[in-house]
Amino acid sequence: MASVDERDPRWERLDRARMNFCIQCGRCTSACPLATQIDYSPRQKVNEERLLEGENLDEWGASVWTCLACYNCNEACEQGVHAASIVRVVRQRLFEMGMAPEGINKVAAEFSRSGMAFPVTGFTRKMRKEMGLGNVPTTAADPKAMDEVRILLKRARYPPLMEEGGED
């Protein structure tokens, strides 16, 4: 396992040789729950990465953030290309370069602050009370859990944490 300040190799795993095994059959796109609903194609994402070779990341556009990360495309691919993994690596590079959409950055900032993806609102508390549930347990109340959140964000190269010099 990589140390906190090192990049986790699992974030970098992108087998370019394996990517070239893609025969553009479309099985990944057929398995994608988004492909029939919007203009999104895992097959196209594999081809774009193969052609762009990690450069011109702005060419990917907003669709790279659309992927649900359900990994259906990975399971459907008989060539083992793993389109969702390609999208994950591209997202990470965009995130690291500060090219993530504002909404993604807001979620990451909230996660960094509280250990939760979204803030607990008055409406959430009211609904939980109506359902007989207690308060939302917060990660922020557990220092060890927050240390783990920061480790995850550092490994993902979350830009504000990198600007802190790597240490909290």
N, C-alpha and C positions, 0 to 999 in steps of 0.2 A: 504494500500500500504506500502511496506517495505521502510525504509529509505535508503539513498544512500549507507550507509556502511553495511546494512544488506542484506542478500541474499533474493531475491524476491521469495516468496513461489511458484510462478507459474513456476519457473525454476526447482523446486524440485518435482513437482507433478508427481508422478509415482506410480500408484496404483498397487502394486505387486499382490494383491488378484485378481484384474480385469485381470491382465496379465495371470493368471492361467485359465481364462475362454477360452483362445485360444484353439480351437479344431483342429488347423492346417488344416483348410478347403481350404486355399489358395485364398480366395476371395480378400484379401488385395494384394496379388501378381498379381492376374488377373487385378486389377485396376491400378497397378503401371505402368506408362509409360516407365520406365526403364527396367522392368523385361523382356520384349521381345527383348531388344536391347543389354543388357549386363548381366553378371552374378550377378544379384542383386535380392533379395527376401525379402520383408518386413516380410513375414511369418518366414523366417529363422532368421531375426534380433530379432523378438519377442522371438523365441525359444532360441537363444543365450543368450539374457538378462535373460531369465527365468532360464537357466542353470548356467550362470556365476554369477548371483545375484550381479552384480555391481563390481565383482572382476575380475582380469585378463583382464583389459581393452585392453591390447595389443592384445588379441585374436580377437577383433572385426576387426582389420585390416583397410585398407583404404576404404572399402565399406561403412562404416558408414558416410563418407563424400560425398558419391555419391548421397544420397537421395536428391531429388529436393524440399522436404518440400511442395509438392502440396496437401498433405492430402487426396488424393484419397483413400489411404488404410484405413484411419480412417473412411471415409464415407462408404466404402464397408463392413466394419466389423460389422456383426450382433451381435457380442458378446461385442462390445464396448471396444475392447482392445487398440486401438489407437497406431498402430505401429509407425507412424511418431513422436508421442510424446515421445515414448521410444527412438527412434533414437536421437531426440533433447536433451533429458536428458543425454544420453551417450556422445554426442558431447560436451555438456557443461562440463561434468566431464573431458573428455580428454583435452579440451581447458584449463580448470583450472589447470590441472596437467602438462601443457606444452607439451602435446602429440599431438597437432594439426599439420597438415602438414604445411610445410613452406609457401605455397601459401595462406593458410587460415590466418596465422600469418601476412603475408604481407598486406592482405586486411584489417585485423583488425588494423594494425599499421597506414595504410593510413586513415582509417575511424576515428581513434583516433586523427590524425593530422589535417585532413581537413573536416571531416564530410561526405566524399564521399568514396565510396568503391574502386574507381580507380582514379588515378591522371588524370587531364585534360592535354592532350598532344597537341602538335602543330597540329597534324593531326585532332584532335577533333575540335580545334578552326577553322581550315581551312574548314572542312566539314560544320560546323555550319554557317560560313560566306557564303559559296556557297549556302546553303539552305535558306539564308536570316534570319538566327537566330542570336540573340545577343550572348554576352558572356555567358558562363555557370555560373549560379548563384552559389555561393559557400556558404556552411554552415559556413565555417571558418570565413567569414566576419561578422557573426552574433554571438556575444558572448553568447547570451541566447541559441541559437541553439547548440552551441558547449558544453555548460553546459549540455544540454539534451543528447548529444552524449556521454559525459563522464559518465553520470548517467547510460545510457544503458550499456556501456562497464563495468562499475563497477558491475552492477547487474549480468552481464554475467561472472563476475570474470575474466576479461581480465588480465592476469598475470602482464604486465608492470604497469598497474594502481594500482594493489594491492601492488606492491613493493613500490609505492610512499607513502604508508601509508594511502591510502584512500582519501586524500585531495589533491586538485590541488594547 
